[in-house]
Every structure is written in C-alpha cells, then in structure tokens.
Amino acid sequence: MEKAKGLWLSFTDFISRNQLLTGTDNVLLAVSGGIDSMVLANLFLKTDNTIGIAHCNFQLRGTESDNDEKFVREFAKNSNTPFYAKSFDTEKYAEEKKVSIQMAARDLRYEWFEKIRITEGFDYIALAHNKNDILETVLLNIARGTGLKGMTGIKKKSGYIIRPLLSATRKEIVQYADDNDLSYREDSSNVQIKYKRNMIRHQIIPEFEELNPDFIDSFSQTINQIEEAYEIFENMVKKKKEQMVTEIGDKTLIDIYKLRNLSNKTTYLYEFLRPYHFPSQIIPDIIE
C-alpha cells in the first residue's frame, strides 16, 4: 500500500508544483477504460474537484470498442459521475482528411472534448499520459527525424488540457491499480508490434532498461532539461523573428540579408518556417 500512497502523493504534488489545478476547478476526464485512465479517474475521485467522464468510441475494434464504452459507463454510474460518450466513424474521417487512423482519432477526440468543456462548464480536460508516453513519443520523433521541439516530449499543460499523470511511470500505475484492486480494460491493439509506438514500447525500451534499470526516470530528467533549454532557445528565436520576419496580409517576408549574417542561420530559418511545414532538407537551398 505504500507504493499506492506514493503515487497519490506524487500526483497531488505534481498538480500543485506545476499549478495545473485549484481545488475548485471542474475537470473533464478522458477515460478510455484502460489502466492509465482508470487510475487517473480513481485519483481524481479522491480530490475535491468536481469531475465528469468522457469516453470516445472510435469503432475500430468491433464489440471490444462497445464493451469498453459499457465498462466506462458503468464505472461512471457507480461513482455517481456525469458521463459523456460519443461514437465516431474514425476510418471515414481518416480517409476524408487523408490522415492516419491515429491522427484521425486524436483530432476527433480533442475537438469533441473541447465542445464538452465549453457546453458543460468544465475548466480543464485531464488526459492520462504518463512518463512512458513521453519517452515513447520522443523516441518515435527521433526515429522519424525531428528538430529540437520533437525532443521536448509531452506538455504538462497546454491551454485547457492537463496531464497530471506525467509524474508516474507505467510500472507505478500498474502497481497502484493492483494495490487498489482497480478494474480496467485491455486494448488488444496495444500488443500489436505492427504499430511503431508498440514496437518502441515492447521491444526498444526494454533493451534500454537492460542497460539502465532506471532508464525511464533518467531519460525523463533529460527531457525536462531539454524542455527548459528549449524555452530559452524559443525566446532567442522569437527576438530574431521580430527583427527579421514581417507579416503582410497573407504573406510572410524574411530579411534574407540579415539572416545570412547570423552564425546559426540554417537553424533560425528552420524555426521561422516550421509553422509552414517546410521540409528541413530545403532550408540550406533557401539561404543560398
């Protein structure tokens, strides 16, 4: 039980230290029924915050998806918590928008969560990302090729979205669920290695843990340092951008002559153009 108490203390300390919430905030919890979100819900039920539970049925796993919704609905009923559910034709959306299934699901849920937040009067939306998710995201970004921003992981707070479980590893979450006899749903797709994130989770990270059993925590500390360094870097880029970039209507003008005098001109131009999704490979050609 000591470990379970430890997660509760780290959860409340993380919220306080990062000023994610006050005791009077109304919080909408995104609950899939998986272990992470069920632990998140259990922790929030112990707080003084008024909560609601939102569940997305992406209709990607047939009856398994429907059973997830039934499970979360029953949990909300038993805990006397307002419940919101919506089914999405995720595959159709992905095809229409020409995006991956994962990106489609992400877009659909964030848009819907925000609608509920506004219409039902919630102050924040809480997601159940944890330390392992940060690591998986950064390693996935590295594998794809990323700039410095891709090394900063997942934000603790972004607008009205908060992630109070980023202080916990997946092992700590599993331990908490076991110690508190929590029920949760298993997503069969989480063990399929065909998904890149699952490959990182089940094959690559265990190899790093062979080298360093505390790899998750030590890498998280490194990412925190990168985040702090990136804030300094962002401020420097912002100052240079104010000196060299002019917005006129729908046009963006860059003073190439001033840019060429900078010692790190390629990096600065990459950051100036990043919002427009320019491929990094063509940046040197633009400068020349």
Protein Blocks (a to p, Z undefined) as FASTA:
>chain_A
ZZmmmmmmmmmmmmmmnomacfkbccddddehiaklmmmmmmmmmmmbdcddddddehln
ojmmmmmmmmmmmmmmmnopacddddddfklmmmmnopafklmmmmmmmmmmmmmmmmno
pabdcdfbdfklmmmmmmmmmmnopafklmnopafbgcjaccfklmpcfklmmmmmmmno
pacdddfklmmmkbmklmmmmmmmmmmmmmmmklmmmmmmmmmmmmmmmmmmmmmmmmmm
mmmpccehjaccddfklmmmpmklmmmmmmmmmmnopafklmmmmmZZ
